[in-house]
Amino acid sequence: MRNIILCCLLLIVFGCKEKRENPITDTSSTQIQVLVVTYELQEMTLEAHAQLGSDVVSNFAPGKINGLIGKTFIGNLEKGVFGGVYYFSDQVSVKAYLDSELWKGIVAHPNLVNFTTETYSVASISETSNGVADKRKMANEEAANAANQLLVVNYELQEMSLEAHAQLGSDVVSNFAPGKINGLIGKTFIGNLEKGVFGGVYYFTDQVSVEAYLDSELWSGIVAHPNLVNFKTETYMIAPISIISNGVPTL
């Protein structure tokens, strides 16, 4: 039983570049990219920041940015960190956005500082865990069963090959299928091969469900795995305006 728990990992499936069947190439969904952006406020009130979000959210509505599937507006009031989780159809679209006048205007805003950007590929196994952004049911109005919390987890590999990591992900992904974890709407398995960073983006219905997951035996087994190291977890609230930008999945 302990071995099963240890294997129930929030893993990303990324195989090698050889021409063989593997989860990073077996479906077109693996072209999808996740861009995680965070920043802090400088001499700006929360009210002014909220108004800014309301003023600009229409720029991220479906069809406004090439390749953008959706954007979830996020924030952690306790840490004073805000930002967004974007889903793009491909890497070219991510690069085009980060070179756009819209993005340049965002990072040039005098009250938004200390930006970080991280880009990840999405593993095809995310379909099993309701984590492929262009195939999820999305909320078009506030609802009780819509996502309210977002959890981002990162880790690195230690003495574990990409092939072994990929196989482990395939073996355990069903543990994150809809209905398996209370409050979990979906999990996107992510990875950046260049940086050697892997993990997941989870959507939960409420904070209690996030806390229960992070206090579960499943999570304890994940962080205890000897080949997964340097874990980082960040939890954010989801701003309601994310509905406008197709950024709120629902059950």
N, C-alpha and C positions, 0 to 999 in steps of 0.2 A: 504494500500500500504506500509505503514511504517513497519507493521508487516512482510510483505513479504520480504522486504529488510533486516530486522533484522535476518530473518531466512535463508537468502542466505549465508550460512557460509562455510568457508573452514574447513570442518569437517571430522573427521575420524570415521568410523563406527567400534566400538568395543563393542560387547555385553558381557554379563557375561559368566561364565564358565559352566552354567547349560546346560543340553541337551535340547536345544530348537532351533528352526530355527532362526538364526541371521546372520548378514552380515560378521562376522569374520570366520564363518565355512561353509558357503553355497557354496563356490567354492574352488577349489584347488589353485587358484591364491593368496589366503590369506596367503599361506606359504611363499611367496616372502618377502624378507627382504631388507631394505634400510640401507646402511652404509654411513654416512656422515663424512668425514674426513677433517679437516682443519689444517693448520700449517702456520708458518711465515718463512721468510728467514733471515739468519744471515750471514753476510759477503759473500753474493752471489748476483751477478748482475741478472737482469731480463733476460739478454741474456744467461747467464750460466744456469739459471733455465729452460729456454725454451729448451736449448740443452739437459739438463738432461731428460726432458719429452720426447723428441724425441728419446732419446737413450733407454728409458725403456718401452715405450708404447706397444711394441710388446709383452711384458710379460702379458699384459691384453687383448690380442686379443682373440676372441671366441675360446674356447676349451683349453686355456692355464691354467686356474684355475678352479678347480672343483666347479661347482655350480654358477660360475660367469656368469650372463646374459649380463652385460655391465658396463662400467665405464665412467662417464663423468668427464673430467678434468676441474676444475673450478679455477677462480681467481678473486679477487677484487683488482685492482691496487691501488686504492685510500686508501684502508685500509691495504694493504700489506698482504692480507690473500689469501692463495691458498689451493688446496686440490682436493678432488674427491667425487663424489656421485656414490656409487657402488650399483648394484642390484644383489642379490643372490637368488637362487631358494629356499633356506631354511636356517634356523638358524644354522644348523650343519655346513654348508659351510662357513658361516660368521666366526664362531668360529675357524674353521680349518685355514682360511686365516689369522686371527689375531694371530694364533700360528705358522704361517709358517716362513720359513727362509726369504722369500721375504719381508714380512711385517717387520720382525725384522731388516732387512737391511735398509728399508725405515726410520724407526724411529731412527736408529743409525747414519743416515747421519749427519755429523757435521754442515752442513749449513741449515738444516731443523729443526726448533725448535717450541716449544709451541704447540705440537699436541693436538687435541681434536678428540674424536671419539664418535659418537652417532648412535645407532642402533634402527631401527623401524620396526614394522610389517606393511604390506600393506593391507588395507581394500579392500574387493572384489568389493565394489562400484566403485573403481578406473577404472574398465572396462568401466563404463559409461562415465567417463571423460578422456578416452584414457590415463590412467595412469598406466596400468599394463605392465611392461617392456618387458615381453616375448611375448606380443601380439601387440606391437606398430610397425608401419612402421618406419624403421631406415634408415638414410642417408648413402649411400656408397661413396658419394663424396660431395664436398661443393655445396650447392644449396640455392637459395634465400628463399625457404620456409622451411629450416631446422632451428632447434633451435640454437639461438645465446646467449640467456640469461636464467639464472636459478634463480628462487626465492625460498628460503626456509623459511617457516613460522612455528613457534612454538607457542603454547599457553597451558594454563592449564585450568582445570574446577573449577568452584566455585559454590557450592550448586547445582550441576547438576549430576545426576546419569549417569553411563555408558549406561544404557538402554535408558535414555532420549537423551543422546548424539548420540547414535546409530540411534535412530529413526529420529532425526533431520537430520542426515547425509543422510539417505535414502530419506528423503523428499526433500532435496535440491540439490542432486548431479547433477540432470539434468541441473542446471544452469551453470555447467562447462563442458557440453558436447561439442564436436567439433562444432565450428561455433558460439557458444554463446558469446564468449569474443574475441574481436579483438586481433589477434596475439598469442592467447593461443593454443599451440599444444597439451598439455596434462597436467593433474594434478594427482599426486599420493597422495592419502589420507593416511597419516601415523600416527602411534601412538606407544608409549612405555608405556604399562600399569604399569610396575614396577615403572617407574619414574613419571607417571601421566602427560606425555607430549604428545600432539597431534599436528596435523597441516597438512601441505602439501608441496610437492615439485612440483613446476610449471615450465614448459618449455615454453618460449616465443620466437617468431621469432626475436624480436629486443627490444632494450632498451626503445624506445618510447612506445611500448605496455605495458611493465612492469610499466612504470610511469603512463600511462593512467589508468591501473587497480588500482594502489595504490591511485589514485586520484578520483576513481569512487564512486558512491553512494553505490554500492554493497560492496566495501571494507570498506567504512565508517560505514555501517551497521554491518559488521562483528566485527570490533573492538569496536563497541558500545554495543554489546550484553552483558548483565549483568552477564552471566554465563561463559563467556570466558574471561580469564584474563592473565596478564603477557605475552603479545604478544612480539615476537621477529621476525624481518624480516631481511634477509640477501640476497643481490643480487650479482650474480656473472656472469662474462663472461664465455662462454664455449670455451675451447681451440679447435682449428680445429683437433688436433691429436685425439680427442675423437671419430672421425669416425672410426679409426683403432680399438678402443676398444669397438665398438658397443654402443657408448654413446651419439649419436646425433639423437633424434627422429625428424621426419619430417611430414608435413601434407600429 
